Amino acid sequence: MVSSRDETLPPPPEKPEPDECCGSGCVPCILDLYEDRLQAWRERVAAIRARRRGDEC
């Protein structure tokens, strides 16, 4: 069984280049999708770190 200590952090999502947004108000915009993925990544990283802290006890 792999302990939380051995669990690697996922890489952050790739940020879109400034010219990837067309500026026409797409719903959802590529920048909105990036923000959603970034938030999900932050939550995953926080959960892994919390599990790691729990393993230290």
C-alpha positions in Angstrom: 0.0 0.0 0.0 1.3 3.5 -0.9 1.4 5.9 2.0 0.2 9.5 1.7 3.9 10.5 2.0 4.7 8.8 -1.2 1.7 10.3 -3.1 3.1 12.8 -5.5 1.5 16.2 -6.1 -0.1 16.6 -9.6 1.3 19.2 -11.9 -0.7 22.4 -12.1 -2.9 22.8 -15.2 -1.3 24.6 -18.1 -2.2 28.2 -18.3 -3.6 29.3 -21.6 -1.6 31.7 -23.7 -3.0 35.3 -23.8 -3.8 34.9 -27.5 -5.8 31.7 -26.9 -8.8 33.7 -25.7 -10.7 35.1 -28.7 -12.3 37.9 -26.7 -15.8 37.2 -28.1 -17.4 36.3 -24.8 -17.6 32.5 -25.2 -19.4 30.7 -22.4 -17.4 29.1 -21.0 -14.3 31.0 -21.9 -11.0 29.1 -22.1 -9.8 31.3 -19.2 -12.9 30.3 -17.1 -12.1 26.7 -17.8 -8.5 27.2 -16.7 -9.7 28.8 -13.5 -12.0 25.9 -12.8 -9.1 23.4 -13.4 -6.8 25.5 -11.2 -9.3 25.5 -8.3 -9.7 21.7 -8.6 -5.9 21.3 -8.7 -5.6 23.5 -5.5 -8.1 21.3 -3.8 -6.4 18.1 -4.8 -3.0 19.4 -3.6 -4.5 20.6 -0.3 -6.1 17.2 0.2 -2.8 15.4 -0.4 -1.0 17.7 1.9 -3.6 17.2 4.6 -3.2 13.4 4.3 0.5 13.8 4.6 0.1 15.8 7.8 -2.2 13.0 9.1 0.5 10.4 8.4 3.0 12.3 10.6 1.0 11.6 13.8 
